[in-house]
Structures are given as structure tokens and as C-alpha cells.
Amino acid sequence: MIEQPYTLPCGVTLPNRLAKAAMTEGLADREHLATPRLAQLYRRWSEGGIGLSLTGNVMIEHSVLENPANVVIDPTHPHTVSAPARERLRAWAQAGSVAGNALWMQISHAGRQSPRYVTGRPRGPSAVQLDLLGNYARPVALSVEEIAELVQRFAQVAVIARECGFGGVQIHSAHGYLLSSFLSPVTNRREDEYGGSIDNRARFLIQILRAVRQAVGSDYPISVKLNSDDFRKGGFSHADCLKVVELLNPEGIDLLEISGGTYEQPRLLGMEGKPDSVMPVRASTRLREAYFLSYAEDIRKIARMPLMVTGGFRSRAGMVQALTDGVCDVIGIARPVCTHADSPRQLLACEIDALPAFESRLHLAERGWRSPTSRYTLMRVINVLGGQQWYYENIHRLADGLPAKLDRGLLTAFAMFWRNELWRALRMRRR
């Protein structure tokens, strides 16, 4: 069943049910433009058999980034929308869809989750600081006028994506980034029309979707990435998610991707974060292969658009079961293709029964770290950042035409994360 095509509401057909979910690549140049390395990486993923490929965060504000090496399309910075910049985007789009798959651009704003080594003035719905290793400054609350300007900026970037050959766009409203932070009562403490009720907190997202749809037309795929739950006390809850899905139903969404978690609670990586704010996941979810499948079952009862579930899928049997049960229409995978770019093709051809998995060996054991709390927190940070860097390194090796490197240790990867992040940030500041 995973090999079957799927036609979206806008009329575009995906060649199979496997989607490479968005992952930060960190491969832009010092001017934040797309590079030949990005084209090489996405060509490998295209030729690897994936039906739909989603880019990592393409940022819409030059000074507020999720990563120092994000690609940026910012209409207020002419060099990011210039003719040479667009030629680079076209090369990326062409390479990433060379095997007949769809390649969509994920459009995003980091919000308060832009680290200090990128900016000292992140932006968010309210001045609620991200408390994580002291690495994030207090955000500046957006004015209503600035919100309206960002709505138009999302639409402008979507038009550029279409003109440059990307087959669709995804609006990133998950994982604690700007739109996600508007949805959460913890980070959105506004008292105007963008705060308070869930209808108000979702207003920014709805306005963006309407502006994007008007700009790109009815025949162009638009996706939304949404948390099923923030898994944080007082945050965006599963009940909030269900309400937002109801609000999205009439907006002509072609694919809703379900994920979960934030920087504080990185459930998207299969981990828990800060112990003082964690909300438990459902027992039924713990027993299943995919992290958010249980939540997707509730969403399916309400959603009138196709669903994609990302996080944890590894076996063909688990994927087929989710599709057969009607819980989702598209299977999102990410980390397995960082090391084995051909694994989707092999899975579709029944050459393998499951995607490769390395997560279990990339975690420091919690035993012996639980006391004091500071040591336990450090262990979690090493697990998250070290694991991320382990996969980043292999993404970069694929981009350079090299095979994956599987023998890197977690602590070494953690050290490499900080070295690479700070070097990229320094390079950005010197441009």
C-alpha cells in the first residue's frame, strides 16, 4: 500500500505514500542562499525513492533564524530574492524532484527559538523567554502591524517557491517556532485579537493560509505542520489541536502533517525534555511504533483534509497498518534517510522490511544521571543535541557525495554540534 499513488485535493498526485519530513540541513552559504550541496543532497533523496520531499526551514526573516546556515527568502533583503538567488532555488527544486517525486518548500519563522549566537532580539507573540541553557534572549512581542507584514511575507515567499519550481509549500506551525508559539497559552499572553481563546491564537495561522492560497492559486499544494500536543504543562494541548483542525477544515489545506513537542519537550525526537513541565504521552502511544499515531486517530475523526504522520515509523508493517486503518494517508520519515538515502526505494521494492534505526545507541543511559537534577538535565541536552549533530553530519556527507559515517560517538557529536553552530554563526556575522 505504501507504493500506491495519492491524489491531493488540489489535483496533484504523489507517486507513493512515503514523505521525507523536513529536517534542518544547515547547508546555506554565508549569504543564506541555496547551494550546490543542497541540490546534491535532495537529488540523492529524490533518487532514493521518496514520493514527497519537504525542505528544512526556509526562513522569511533574515535576522531571526533557527540555524546560522538556514536558507533565507526575505523580501526586505534584496540579495535573498535577487535573480542569482532564484537561480539557486531553481537548481535546488530541479535536483530535488529529478526522479518524479514532489519537492515542497517548508516556509518558517524561528520566533523566540532563534539562539543568542544568531540574534539578541528574537520575536514572538509575547515577551516569554525560552529557558534552555541560557541560549535564548527574551523575545520582542510583535505588534499587530508587524504580524500583518509577516502574513504578506509568507505569501510572497510561497509565490517565489512556485515560480522557482517547488511543487508545493508547507507552513511550519509546530515545534515551538513562531506560529506554534502563537498557538500556545504559555508563550502567547496577548490581550488583543491574537491572544486568549484558541480562535484568537490561531488567527495568525489562518490569515497566513488565506494569503498564501490567494497568492499561489487553487491548483498548488499547501500543507501545514501542526503539533498534536506540545506535551508541556499549560501549553498547546491535544484539545487545542482538535479545535485548530476544525478551523483549518474550510481553508483548503492539501496535507496536514501531525507532529508534536517543542524545544523544551522534544517529543518529535522521541524524547522528553525538562522534567518540571513535561506532560505524559498516552500509554497507547508508548506501545506503538509511531510517536503520534494515537493522537492522529482523534484528528482523523475531525479533519477533512489528508493527513501525514511523522515520527517513529520504521517497519513496512507499521506503515501499512496505519494506512489500512485510515489513520493517515502519507507516512512521514526523516532520520533513516540521513544515513540510508536509498532506503525508501528498498522499502517500496520489498527488499527490506524496515528502515534503519540508530536512535537507541545514540542516547546516554539515564541511569546514574538522575541526581542531581542539573546532571540529569545535562544528560538530556547531550542526548538531544548530540543525536541531532550525529544526523547533521551524515546529512552533510550525503550532500558531499560521501557515504554515511555510522561510528561517531554521541559525546563527540555533541562537541561537534557546538563547534559547527558557533563557527557558522561567526561566519554569518562576518559577511
C-alpha positions as CSV (number, residue, x, y, z in Angstrom):
1,M,0.0,0.0,0.0
2,I,2.9,2.4,0.6
3,E,3.7,2.2,-3.1
4,Q,0.3,3.4,-4.2
5,P,0.0,7.0,-5.6
6,Y,-2.1,9.5,-3.7
7,T,-4.0,12.4,-5.2
8,L,-4.3,15.6,-3.1
9,P,-7.4,17.9,-3.1
10,C,-5.7,20.4,-5.4
11,G,-5.3,17.6,-8.0
12,V,-1.6,17.0,-7.6
13,T,-0.7,13.3,-7.3
14,L,2.1,12.0,-5.2
15,P,3.8,8.9,-6.7
16,N,3.8,6.9,-3.4
17,R,2.9,7.3,0.3
18,L,6.4,7.9,1.7
19,A,7.4,11.5,2.5
20,K,10.7,12.8,3.7
21,A,9.7,15.1,6.5
22,A,11.5,18.4,6.9
23,M,14.9,18.4,8.6
24,T,17.3,21.4,9.1
25,E,20.1,21.0,6.6
26,G,22.5,23.8,7.6
27,L,23.8,24.0,4.1
28,A,23.2,27.6,3.0
29,D,26.1,29.8,2.2
30,R,27.2,32.8,4.3
31,E,24.6,35.0,2.4
32,H,21.9,32.4,3.3
33,L,21.4,31.4,-0.3
34,A,20.8,27.8,-1.5
35,T,24.0,25.9,-2.6
36,P,25.0,23.1,-4.9
37,R,25.3,20.9,-1.7
38,L,21.6,21.3,-1.1
39,A,20.9,20.3,-4.7
40,Q,23.2,17.2,-4.4
41,L,21.5,16.2,-1.1
42,Y,18.0,16.5,-2.4
43,R,18.9,14.7,-5.7
44,R,20.1,11.8,-3.6
45,W,16.8,11.7,-1.7
46,S,14.8,12.0,-4.9
47,E,16.6,9.1,-6.5
48,G,16.2,7.2,-3.2
49,G,12.5,6.6,-4.0
50,I,10.7,9.1,-1.8
51,G,7.3,10.3,-3.0
52,L,7.2,13.7,-1.3
53,S,10.3,15.6,0.0
54,L,10.0,18.6,2.3
55,T,12.8,21.0,2.6
56,G,14.1,22.1,6.0
57,N,13.2,25.5,7.4
58,V,13.4,28.2,4.7
59,M,13.2,31.4,6.8
60,I,11.3,34.5,6.0
61,E,13.3,36.9,8.3
62,H,17.0,37.4,7.7
63,S,17.9,38.3,11.3
64,V,15.8,35.7,13.1
65,L,16.9,32.2,12.2
66,E,16.6,28.7,13.6
67,N,20.1,27.8,12.4
68,P,23.0,30.0,11.2
69,A,23.1,28.2,7.9
70,N,19.3,28.4,7.1
71,V,18.3,29.3,3.6
72,V,16.5,32.7,3.8
73,I,14.0,34.3,1.4
74,D,13.4,37.7,2.9
75,P,11.8,40.4,0.6
76,T,13.3,43.1,2.8
77,H,16.8,41.8,2.0
78,P,17.1,42.1,-1.8
79,H,20.0,39.7,-2.2
80,T,17.8,36.8,-0.9
81,V,15.2,37.4,-3.7
82,S,17.6,38.5,-6.4
83,A,17.9,36.8,-9.8
84,P,21.0,34.9,-8.8
85,A,19.3,33.7,-5.5
86,R,16.3,32.5,-7.5
87,E,18.5,30.6,-9.9
88,R,20.0,28.7,-7.0
89,L,16.5,27.9,-5.8
90,R,15.6,26.6,-9.2
91,A,18.6,24.4,-9.2
92,W,17.6,23.0,-5.8
93,A,14.0,22.5,-6.9
94,Q,15.0,20.7,-10.1
95,A,17.5,18.4,-8.5
96,G,15.2,17.5,-5.6
97,S,12.4,16.3,-7.9
98,V,14.6,14.7,-10.7
99,A,13.1,11.2,-10.1
100,G,9.5,12.3,-10.4
101,N,8.7,13.0,-6.8
102,A,7.2,16.1,-5.3
103,L,9.5,18.6,-3.6
104,W,7.9,21.2,-1.4
105,M,9.4,24.2,0.4
106,Q,8.8,24.4,4.1
107,I,8.3,28.1,5.0
108,S,9.1,29.1,8.6
109,H,9.9,31.8,11.1
110,A,12.0,30.8,14.2
111,G,10.3,33.2,16.6
112,R,11.7,33.0,20.1
113,Q,13.6,29.9,19.2
114,S,16.4,31.8,17.5
115,P,19.6,31.3,19.5
116,R,21.7,34.1,21.0
117,Y,24.5,33.4,18.6
118,V,22.2,34.3,15.8
119,T,20.2,37.2,17.3
120,G,19.8,39.1,20.5
121,R,16.3,40.2,19.5
122,P,14.1,37.2,18.7
123,R,10.5,37.9,18.0
124,G,7.3,36.2,19.4
125,P,3.7,36.7,20.4
126,S,4.8,37.9,23.8
127,A,8.0,38.5,25.7
128,V,8.2,35.0,27.1
129,Q,11.8,33.8,27.1
130,L,12.9,30.2,26.2
131,D,14.7,28.9,29.3
132,L,17.2,26.5,27.8
133,L,20.9,26.7,28.7
134,G,20.7,30.5,28.7
135,N,21.0,30.3,24.9
136,Y,17.9,32.3,24.0
137,A,17.2,36.0,24.6
138,R,13.9,37.4,25.7
139,P,11.8,37.9,22.6
140,V,10.2,41.2,21.5
141,A,6.4,41.0,21.2
142,L,5.2,41.5,17.7
143,S,2.9,44.5,17.0
144,V,-0.3,44.0,15.1
145,E,1.3,45.8,12.2
146,E,4.3,43.5,12.2
147,I,2.0,40.5,12.3
148,A,0.2,41.8,9.2
149,E,3.6,42.3,7.4
150,L,4.7,38.8,8.2
151,V,1.4,37.4,6.8
152,Q,2.2,39.0,3.5
153,R,5.8,37.8,3.7
154,F,4.7,34.2,4.0
155,A,2.6,34.7,0.8
156,Q,5.4,36.4,-1.1
157,V,7.8,33.6,-0.3
158,A,5.2,31.0,-1.4
159,V,5.0,32.8,-4.7
160,I,8.7,32.7,-5.1
161,A,8.7,28.9,-4.3
162,R,6.2,28.3,-7.0
163,E,8.0,30.5,-9.6
164,C,11.3,28.6,-8.8
165,G,9.8,25.2,-9.4
166,F,9.0,23.9,-5.9
167,G,5.9,21.7,-6.2
168,G,4.2,23.0,-3.1
169,V,4.8,24.7,0.2
170,Q,4.4,23.8,3.8
171,I,3.6,26.4,6.5
172,H,5.5,25.4,9.7
173,S,3.2,25.8,12.7
174,A,4.8,23.2,15.0
175,H,7.7,22.6,17.4
176,G,7.6,25.9,19.2
177,Y,8.6,28.2,16.2
178,L,6.7,31.4,15.7
179,L,3.3,30.2,14.5
180,S,3.4,27.4,17.1
181,S,4.2,29.8,19.9
182,F,1.1,31.9,18.9
183,L,-1.0,28.8,19.4
184,S,0.3,28.1,23.0
185,P,-1.1,29.8,26.1
186,V,2.3,29.5,27.7
187,T,4.1,31.7,25.1
188,N,1.1,33.7,23.9
189,R,-0.1,36.1,26.6
190,R,-1.5,38.7,24.3
191,E,-4.7,40.5,25.2
192,D,-5.6,41.6,21.7
193,E,-7.3,39.7,18.8
194,Y,-4.3,37.3,18.6
195,G,-4.4,36.1,22.2
196,G,-6.8,34.5,24.7
197,S,-9.1,32.0,23.1
198,I,-7.8,29.3,20.7
199,D,-9.7,31.0,17.9
200,N,-7.7,34.1,18.5
201,R,-4.4,32.3,19.0
202,A,-5.0,30.5,15.6
203,R,-5.8,33.8,13.8
204,F,-2.2,34.4,12.6
205,L,-2.0,30.9,11.1
206,I,-5.4,31.3,9.4
207,Q,-4.5,34.7,7.9
208,I,-1.3,33.3,6.5
209,L,-3.1,30.4,4.9
210,R,-5.6,32.6,3.3
211,A,-3.0,35.0,2.0
212,V,-0.9,32.1,0.6
213,R,-3.8,30.5,-1.1
214,Q,-4.8,33.7,-2.7
215,A,-1.2,34.3,-3.9
216,V,-0.5,30.8,-5.4
217,G,-3.9,29.8,-6.6
218,S,-6.2,26.8,-6.1
219,D,-4.1,24.2,-8.0
220,Y,-0.9,24.5,-5.9
221,P,-0.4,22.3,-2.8
222,I,-0.4,23.9,0.6
223,S,0.5,21.9,3.7
224,V,0.5,22.8,7.4
225,K,2.7,21.2,10.0
226,L,0.9,21.1,13.4
227,N,1.6,19.8,16.8
228,S,-0.8,17.1,18.1
229,D,0.2,18.3,21.5
230,D,3.1,20.4,23.0
231,F,3.4,17.9,25.9
232,R,4.1,20.8,28.1
233,K,2.0,21.8,31.2
234,G,-0.3,24.7,30.3
235,G,0.8,24.6,26.6
236,F,-0.9,23.8,23.3
237,S,-3.0,20.8,24.2
238,H,-4.4,18.0,22.2
239,A,-7.9,19.5,22.7
240,D,-6.5,22.8,21.3
241,C,-5.1,20.9,18.3
242,L,-8.5,19.4,17.6
243,K,-10.1,22.8,17.6
244,V,-7.4,24.2,15.3
245,V,-8.0,21.3,12.9
246,E,-11.7,22.4,12.8
247,L,-10.6,25.9,12.0
248,L,-8.4,24.6,9.2
249,N,-11.1,22.4,7.6
250,P,-12.5,25.2,5.4
251,E,-9.2,26.7,4.4
252,G,-8.3,24.3,1.5
253,I,-5.4,22.5,3.0
254,D,-4.0,19.8,0.8
255,L,-2.0,17.9,3.5
256,L,-1.9,18.3,7.3
257,E,1.3,16.9,8.9
258,I,0.9,15.8,12.5
259,S,3.9,16.0,14.8
260,G,4.5,17.2,18.4
261,G,6.7,18.8,21.0
262,T,8.9,21.9,21.4
263,Y,12.5,22.6,22.3
264,E,11.5,22.2,26.0
265,Q,9.8,18.9,25.3
266,P,11.3,17.3,22.1
267,R,8.8,14.6,21.6
268,L,9.5,15.0,17.8
269,L,12.8,13.3,18.6
270,G,11.2,10.6,20.7
271,M,12.5,12.2,24.0
272,E,11.2,14.1,27.0
273,G,12.7,17.4,28.0
274,K,12.6,19.5,31.1
275,P,11.1,17.4,34.0
276,D,9.3,20.3,35.7
277,S,7.0,20.9,32.7
278,V,6.6,17.6,31.0
279,M,3.1,16.2,30.2
280,P,2.9,12.4,29.7
281,V,2.2,10.8,26.4
282,R,-0.7,8.3,26.1
283,A,0.1,4.8,27.2
284,S,-1.3,3.6,23.8
285,T,1.3,5.7,22.0
286,R,4.2,4.3,24.0
287,L,3.2,0.9,22.8
288,R,3.1,1.8,19.1
289,E,5.8,2.3,16.5
290,A,4.9,5.9,15.5
291,Y,5.0,8.6,18.2
292,F,1.9,10.5,17.3
293,L,-0.4,7.8,15.8
294,S,-2.8,7.7,18.7
295,Y,-3.3,11.4,18.5
296,A,-3.8,11.3,14.8
297,E,-6.7,8.9,15.3
298,D,-8.6,11.6,17.1
299,I,-7.6,14.2,14.5
300,R,-8.8,11.9,11.7
301,K,-12.3,12.0,13.1
302,I,-12.4,15.8,12.6
303,A,-10.1,16.5,9.7
304,R,-11.5,16.9,6.2
305,M,-8.0,17.1,4.6
306,P,-5.4,14.4,4.0
307,L,-3.1,13.6,7.0
308,M,0.6,12.8,7.2
309,V,2.0,11.5,10.4
310,T,5.7,11.8,11.1
311,G,7.9,10.4,13.9
312,G,8.9,6.9,14.8
313,F,7.8,4.9,11.7
314,R,10.3,2.2,10.8
315,S,8.6,-1.0,9.7
316,R,6.7,-1.6,6.5
317,A,4.1,-3.5,8.5
318,G,3.6,-0.5,10.8
319,M,3.2,1.9,7.9
320,V,0.8,-0.4,6.0
321,Q,-1.3,-0.8,9.2
322,A,-1.6,2.9,9.7
323,L,-2.7,3.4,6.1
324,T,-5.0,0.5,6.1
325,D,-6.7,1.7,9.3
326,G,-7.2,5.1,7.7
327,V,-5.3,6.9,10.4
328,C,-3.2,8.7,7.9
329,D,-2.7,9.0,4.1
330,V,1.0,9.7,3.9
331,I,3.9,8.3,6.1
332,G,6.5,10.8,7.2
333,I,10.1,9.6,7.7
334,A,13.2,11.6,8.4
335,R,16.2,10.2,10.3
336,P,16.5,6.9,8.4
337,V,17.2,8.8,5.1
338,C,20.1,10.7,6.7
339,T,22.1,7.6,6.7
340,H,20.5,5.4,4.0
341,A,19.2,7.6,1.2
342,D,18.0,4.6,-0.8
343,S,16.0,3.0,2.0
344,P,12.6,4.3,0.8
345,R,13.2,2.7,-2.6
346,Q,14.3,-0.6,-0.9
347,L,11.2,-0.5,1.3
348,L,8.9,0.1,-1.7
349,A,10.6,-2.8,-3.6
350,C,10.2,-5.1,-0.6
351,E,14.0,-5.5,-0.4
352,I,13.9,-4.6,3.3
353,D,11.1,-4.9,5.9
354,A,12.1,-1.9,8.0
355,L,14.1,1.3,7.8
356,P,17.4,1.5,9.6
357,A,17.3,2.9,13.1
358,F,20.2,4.1,15.3
359,E,18.3,6.1,18.0
360,S,18.8,3.6,20.8
361,R,22.5,3.7,20.6
362,L,22.6,7.5,20.4
363,H,21.2,8.0,23.9
364,L,23.3,8.3,27.0
365,A,21.8,5.9,29.6
366,E,19.7,7.8,32.2
367,R,21.0,5.5,34.9
368,G,23.3,7.4,37.2
369,W,22.2,10.8,35.9
370,R,19.0,11.3,37.8
371,S,20.6,13.1,40.8
372,P,21.3,15.9,41.0
373,T,18.8,17.5,38.6
374,S,21.4,19.5,36.8
375,R,23.3,16.4,35.8
376,Y,20.0,14.8,34.6
377,T,19.2,17.9,32.5
378,L,22.8,17.9,31.0
379,M,22.3,14.3,30.0
380,R,19.1,15.2,28.2
381,V,20.8,18.1,26.4
382,I,23.6,15.9,25.3
383,N,21.2,13.3,24.1
384,V,19.2,15.8,22.0
385,L,22.0,17.9,20.6
386,G,24.5,15.1,20.2
387,G,21.9,13.0,18.4
388,Q,21.0,15.9,16.2
389,Q,24.6,16.5,15.2
390,W,25.1,12.8,14.5
391,Y,22.4,13.1,11.9
392,Y,23.5,16.5,10.7
393,E,27.0,15.2,10.0
394,N,25.5,12.4,7.8
395,I,23.2,14.9,6.0
396,H,26.4,16.9,5.1
397,R,28.2,13.7,4.0
398,L,25.3,12.9,1.6
399,A,25.4,16.5,0.4
400,D,29.1,16.0,-0.4
401,G,28.5,12.7,-2.2
402,L,30.0,10.6,0.6
403,P,28.6,7.5,2.3
404,A,27.2,7.9,5.8
405,K,29.5,7.6,8.8
406,L,28.0,5.4,11.5
407,D,30.7,5.1,14.1
408,R,30.7,8.6,15.5
409,G,30.2,8.7,19.3
410,L,27.5,10.7,21.0
411,L,29.7,12.9,23.1
412,T,31.9,13.6,20.1
413,A,28.9,14.6,18.1
414,F,27.7,16.9,20.9
415,A,31.0,18.7,20.9
416,M,30.9,18.9,17.1
417,F,27.4,20.5,17.4
418,W,28.6,23.5,19.3
419,R,31.8,23.8,17.2
420,N,29.8,23.8,14.0
421,E,27.0,26.1,15.2
422,L,29.3,28.7,16.6
423,W,31.5,28.6,13.5
424,R,28.5,29.1,11.2
425,A,27.3,32.0,13.4
426,L,30.7,33.7,13.4
427,R,30.9,33.3,9.6
428,M,27.4,34.8,9.3
429,R,28.4,37.8,11.4
430,R,31.5,38.4,9.2
431,R,29.7,38.5,5.9
